[in-house]
Amino acid sequence: MTEEEKEQFYVDFVKKNEADIKKFAFFRNYDDSKNFLTEHMHLVCEETANYMVLMCLNLEMEGKSALMEHVAHQSIVMQFILELAKQLEVDPRSCVSSFFSRIKLADKQYKEAFNDEYSAFKIRIQERAKVRLEKAMEEAEEEERQKRLGPGGLDPVEVMNQLPKVS
């Protein structure tokens, strides 16, 4: 697939499955998540994982950190299922039950790896959201400055600030 085809596939996938992805993103326990994915196997894919990362980023940028943390957990669930499939060299859909059995049995090492990745993911989302917000603020300030430009390309605010102070 070309990059354009991949992008179009992603857009079509999200358009068709957005409601179900969001539903999965807000489940609170492993049993509900497992049952939902078992009934919606087509969601067990990279496109769902990618969309959930974007959901996390948008929630964090909106200041909804608690919600972002919840969606981040579900995002890591999906990423762990996909990673398990890569390690076993099988279709990710065949790893749904295996993942949930493993995580629920609380294999200590596996659970620690999951929690470490979850914590690191939340930090990456928070840092990326901060950078995006700063960039948006800079762009908004520049846009505002461009609107103020007068004749000759001078910014009246900058001109006023450069005038000598009167004592």
Solvent accessible surface area in square Angstrom, and as a share of the most:
residue,aa,sasa,rsa
1,M,152,0.68
2,T,74,0.43
3,E,126,0.57
4,E,129,0.58
5,E,91,0.41
6,K,102,0.43
7,E,115,0.52
8,Q,98,0.43
9,F,95,0.39
10,Y,51,0.19
11,V,64,0.37
12,D,69,0.36
13,F,23,0.10
14,V,19,0.11
15,K,156,0.66
16,K,170,0.72
17,N,8,0.04
18,E,62,0.28
19,A,76,0.59
20,D,34,0.18
21,I,0,0.00
22,K,81,0.34
23,K,111,0.47
24,F,0,0.00
25,A,0,0.00
26,F,82,0.34
27,F,46,0.19
28,R,184,0.67
29,N,78,0.40
30,Y,41,0.16
31,D,70,0.36
32,D,60,0.31
33,S,0,0.00
34,K,60,0.25
35,N,83,0.42
36,F,15,0.06
37,L,0,0.00
38,T,70,0.41
39,E,132,0.59
40,H,41,0.18
41,M,63,0.28
42,H,85,0.38
43,L,0,0.00
44,V,6,0.03
45,C,25,0.15
46,E,78,0.35
47,E,36,0.16
48,T,0,0.00
49,A,4,0.03
50,N,74,0.38
51,Y,27,0.10
52,M,0,0.00
53,V,43,0.25
54,L,75,0.37
55,M,17,0.07
56,C,0,0.00
57,L,11,0.05
58,N,74,0.38
59,L,20,0.10
60,E,29,0.13
61,M,54,0.24
62,E,105,0.47
63,G,61,0.59
64,K,99,0.42
65,S,43,0.28
66,A,85,0.66
67,L,64,0.32
68,M,0,0.00
69,E,59,0.26
70,H,25,0.11
71,V,0,0.00
72,A,0,0.00
73,H,46,0.21
74,Q,5,0.02
75,S,0,0.00
76,I,0,0.00
77,V,0,0.00
78,M,0,0.00
79,Q,51,0.23
80,F,31,0.13
81,I,0,0.00
82,L,10,0.05
83,E,82,0.37
84,L,12,0.06
85,A,3,0.03
86,K,129,0.55
87,Q,124,0.55
88,L,102,0.51
89,E,157,0.70
90,V,70,0.40
91,D,63,0.33
92,P,37,0.23
93,R,116,0.42
94,S,73,0.47
95,C,2,0.01
96,V,1,0.00
97,S,60,0.39
98,S,53,0.34
99,F,0,0.00
100,F,2,0.01
101,S,53,0.34
102,R,94,0.34
103,I,2,0.01
104,K,105,0.44
105,L,147,0.73
106,A,55,0.43
107,D,63,0.32
108,K,153,0.65
109,Q,148,0.66
110,Y,28,0.11
111,K,63,0.27
112,E,86,0.38
113,A,49,0.38
114,F,1,0.00
115,N,68,0.35
116,D,94,0.49
117,E,57,0.25
118,Y,39,0.15
119,S,52,0.34
120,A,39,0.30
121,F,8,0.03
122,K,38,0.16
123,I,95,0.48
124,R,114,0.42
125,I,8,0.04
126,Q,67,0.30
127,E,102,0.46
128,R,119,0.43
129,A,2,0.02
130,K,130,0.55
131,V,77,0.44
132,R,85,0.31
133,L,75,0.37
134,E,83,0.37
135,K,121,0.51
136,A,48,0.37
137,M,122,0.54
138,E,113,0.51
139,E,98,0.44
140,A,56,0.44
141,E,109,0.49
142,E,79,0.36
143,E,104,0.46
144,E,86,0.39
145,R,73,0.27
146,Q,93,0.41
147,K,145,0.61
148,R,86,0.31
149,L,54,0.27
150,G,28,0.27
151,P,129,0.81
152,G,82,0.79
153,G,45,0.44
154,L,110,0.55
155,D,4,0.02
156,P,66,0.41
157,V,70,0.40
158,E,73,0.33
159,V,58,0.33
160,M,129,0.58
161,N,109,0.56
162,Q,146,0.65
163,L,95,0.47
164,P,116,0.73
165,K,184,0.78
166,V,148,0.85
167,S,156,1.01
